[in-house]
Amino acid sequence: MIDSAVLRPDRILPRSRTTWIYLGLSLALVFVTAAILLAMGRTPICRCGTVELWHGTVMDSGNSQHLTDWYSFSHIIHGFLFYMGAWIIGRLRGKPLPVGIAFLLALGAECAWEILENTNMVIERYRATNIALDYYGDSVINSVSDIVMMSVGFWLARIWPIWLTVGVAILMEVVVGYWIRDNLTLNIIMLIHPVEAINQWQAGS
């Protein structure tokens, strides 16, 4: 998304044991997140007993329980935004972040969100809207998949030109918004300050 040089392309991931350190820390962070979610009472997989590669129905109890769904696109955009955030941090400190460190920060932010998103407070906040009446939190496998989707977005932003990253983000928001009447932008709005007009539109009124 941002010029790759800003994150020191000569140090994408050092070709040494530092690479393995970054990889180990990343996997450990995901593992700890999954363990925390399990301790919070999140189900490992969908209570239906199956694992679907894609679950396209939003207003049912299977939403956010399988590997991928319409909200997976939002997590790819998270990756775009976190890459941009790492670029901004580098500019503010006057010294670009090594991309390995930038990725760990992005991963930490996404893992923290997955934990926060699955607290009872946030779940109930979501369920106050018509589109999430059947939402009871993510399964652990779905949360881990969301983290993977963010990672995909981060590394795509790393190699894509800015115009392509921005264009793909806008396209995903428009297509998902049209198809399910929800997307990352609407999700944020309804989480922070619910708008009744949006709520009624999402319900199909």
C-alpha positions in Angstrom: 0.0 0.0 0.0 2.9 2.3 0.9 6.1 2.5 -1.1 8.0 -0.6 -0.1 11.2 1.3 0.5 9.7 2.9 3.5 9.8 -0.5 5.3 13.4 -1.2 4.3 13.1 -3.7 1.4 16.7 -4.8 2.0 15.5 -6.1 5.4 12.2 -7.7 4.5 13.1 -10.6 6.8 16.8 -11.1 7.4 18.1 -14.3 5.8 19.3 -15.6 9.1 18.0 -17.1 12.3 16.2 -13.8 12.8 13.7 -14.9 10.2 13.0 -18.0 12.3 12.7 -15.8 15.4 10.0 -13.7 13.7 8.2 -16.8 12.4 8.3 -18.4 15.9 7.0 -15.3 17.6 4.2 -15.0 15.0 3.1 -18.6 15.5 3.4 -18.3 19.3 1.2 -15.2 19.2 -1.5 -16.9 17.2 -1.3 -20.0 19.5 -1.6 -17.9 22.6 -4.6 -16.0 21.1 -6.3 -19.3 20.3 -5.6 -20.6 23.8 -7.1 -17.4 25.3 -10.2 -17.7 23.2 -10.7 -21.3 24.2 -10.3 -20.2 27.9 -13.0 -17.5 27.3 -15.4 -20.2 26.3 -15.2 -19.8 22.5 -16.0 -23.1 20.6 -13.1 -24.6 18.6 -15.3 -25.1 15.6 -19.0 -24.5 14.7 -21.4 -26.2 17.1 -22.9 -27.8 14.0 -19.9 -30.1 14.0 -18.7 -29.3 10.5 -16.0 -27.0 9.1 -16.8 -25.3 5.9 -14.3 -23.6 3.7 -16.8 -20.9 2.9 -20.0 -19.9 4.7 -21.9 -17.2 2.8 -25.1 -16.8 4.9 -24.8 -13.8 7.3 -28.0 -13.9 9.3 -27.7 -17.3 10.8 -25.9 -19.1 13.6 -23.2 -20.4 11.2 -21.8 -16.9 10.5 -18.3 -16.4 11.8 -18.1 -20.1 12.7 -16.3 -21.5 9.7 -13.0 -20.9 7.9 -14.0 -18.0 5.7 -17.1 -15.8 5.2 -18.0 -12.4 3.9 -16.2 -10.8 6.8 -12.9 -12.3 5.8 -12.6 -9.5 3.3 -12.7 -7.0 6.2 -9.8 -8.7 7.8 -7.8 -8.4 4.5 -8.4 -4.7 4.7 -7.2 -4.7 8.3 -3.9 -5.9 6.9 -3.8 -3.0 4.4 -4.5 -0.6 7.2 -2.0 -2.1 9.6 0.7 -1.9 6.9 -0.1 1.8 6.4 0.0 2.3 10.2 3.5 0.7 10.3 4.6 3.2 7.6 3.2 6.1 9.5 5.0 5.0 12.7 8.2 4.7 10.7 7.8 8.3 9.4 7.0 9.7 12.8 10.1 8.1 14.4 12.2 9.2 11.5 13.5 5.7 11.0 11.6 3.0 9.0 10.4 -0.1 10.8 12.0 -3.4 9.7 9.1 -5.1 8.0 9.4 -8.1 10.4 8.8 -5.9 13.4 6.0 -4.1 11.5 4.3 -7.5 10.8 4.5 -8.5 14.5 2.9 -5.2 15.5 0.1 -5.8 13.0 -0.3 -9.4 14.1 -0.5 -8.3 17.8 -3.1 -5.7 16.9 -5.2 -8.3 15.1 -4.9 -10.9 17.8 -5.9 -8.3 20.4 -8.9 -7.4 18.3 -10.0 -11.0 18.0 -9.9 -11.4 21.8 -11.8 -8.1 22.4 -14.3 -8.9 19.7 -15.2 -12.1 21.5 -15.8 -10.6 24.9 -19.4 -10.6 26.0 -19.5 -6.8 26.0 -18.7 -6.6 22.3 -20.8 -9.6 21.3 -23.8 -8.0 22.9 -23.0 -4.7 21.2 -23.1 -6.5 17.9 -26.3 -8.3 18.7 -28.0 -5.0 19.3 -28.2 -4.6 15.5 -30.5 -6.5 13.2 -27.8 -8.0 11.0 -26.1 -9.8 14.0 -29.1 -11.1 16.0 -27.9 -14.6 15.6 -24.2 -13.7 16.4 -22.8 -15.4 19.6 -19.1 -14.9 19.0 -16.6 -16.4 16.6 -15.4 -20.0 16.7 -11.6 -20.3 17.4 -11.0 -21.6 13.9 -12.7 -18.6 12.4 -10.7 -16.2 14.6 -7.5 -17.9 13.5 -8.6 -17.7 9.9 -9.3 -14.0 10.4 -5.8 -13.5 11.6 -4.5 -15.3 8.5 -6.6 -13.0 6.3 -5.1 -10.0 8.0 -1.7 -11.4 7.3 -2.5 -11.9 3.6 -3.7 -8.3 3.4 -0.5 -7.0 5.1 1.8 -8.9 2.7 -0.3 -8.0 -0.3 0.0 -4.3 0.7 3.8 -4.9 0.9 4.1 -6.0 -2.7 1.2 -4.2 -4.4 1.4 -0.5 -5.6 -0.7 1.9 -3.7 -3.3 2.4 -6.3 -4.0 -1.3 -6.5 -4.3 -1.8 -2.8 -6.6 1.2 -2.4 -8.7 0.1 -5.4 -9.0 -3.5 -4.1 -10.0 -2.2 -0.7 -12.7 0.0 -2.1 -13.9 -2.7 -4.4 -14.2 -5.2 -1.5 -16.1 -2.7 0.6 -18.6 -1.9 -2.3 -19.2 -5.5 -3.3 -19.5 -6.8 0.2 -21.7 -3.9 1.2 -24.0 -4.4 -1.7 -24.2 -8.2 -1.3 -24.8 -8.5 2.5 -25.6 -4.9 3.5 -22.6 -4.8 5.7 -18.8 -4.2 5.4 -15.9 -3.0 7.5 -17.0 0.7 7.3 -20.6 -0.1 8.4 -19.4 -2.5 11.0 -17.3 0.2 12.6 -20.1 2.7 12.5 -22.6 0.3 14.0 -20.2 -0.8 16.7 -19.2 2.7 17.8 -22.5 4.6 17.3 -25.4 2.6 15.9 -27.5 4.5 13.3 -31.1 3.4 13.2 -31.4 4.1 9.4 -28.5 1.7 8.7 -30.0 -0.8 11.1 -33.3 -0.8 9.3 -31.6 -1.0 5.9 -29.6 -4.0 7.0 -32.8 -5.7 8.2 -34.1 -5.3 4.7 -36.7 -2.6 5.6 
